Amino acid sequence: MNQAVTLAPAEAPLILRLLVGSVPLVLVGVAMLALRDAPAVGLLVGVLGLLLLGLFQLAPRRLAYTLTPDALVVTRLLGRTVLPYAGMRARRTAGHLGWRTLGTGLPGYLTGHFTFGPDFTNHVLAASSRPDGGVIVESGGRAYFLTPADPEGLLRVLERRGVQVAL
C-alpha cells in the first residue's frame, strides 16, 4: 500500500516570493503595452507571462514523496524518481542547499543539482520545499536532499522497511 509523506512547509523570504511572483505579471503588463504596436510580439510575451505564472503556481504543488512497498518515489513537476529501499541509506542532516548548478529554484520548489554543506556530502540532487531541515537519502550512488515535514518520522518508516538509517 502506498503512503504519502507530508512535505515541510515552504520557507522563503517575503521579498523573494514577491520578486519571483512579479516576473510573470511584469511580462503580462509589457505584453499589454506591446499589443498596440506589435500584436504578435505582445501576444507571445503575454502567453509567456501567463505560462510562467501557471508554472510558478503549479510546480510546488506537484512536489511529493510517496512510500511504496519497495521504493520511495519522488514526484516533481516534470517527472519522478524511484529510489528502491534495497541498498538505500538515509540520515538526518543539518546541512543546507548552496549554489544551484542545474535545476529550478522557486520559493517552495527546489529541484536539481545543488552544492551542499556543511556535511559529509558536498553535492546533492534536491527535490525539496525548503533549503534546509531535511534528510539525505543515498541510492544508486547519488545523494538526494528531501524535506519531509517530519524527518525523524520518515527515517523511522524507512528503517522499518529495511533501509540503513543513521539517526
Secondary structure, DSSP 8 states (H G I E B T S, - for coil): --EEE-B------HHHHHHHHHHHHHHHHHHHHHTTT-HHHHHHHHHHHHHHHHHHHHHHHH-EEEE-SSEEEEEETTEEEEEESTT-EEEE---EEEEEEEEEEETTEEEEEEEEESSS-SEEEEEESSSBS-EEEEETTEEEEE-BSSHHHHHHHHHHTT-EEE-
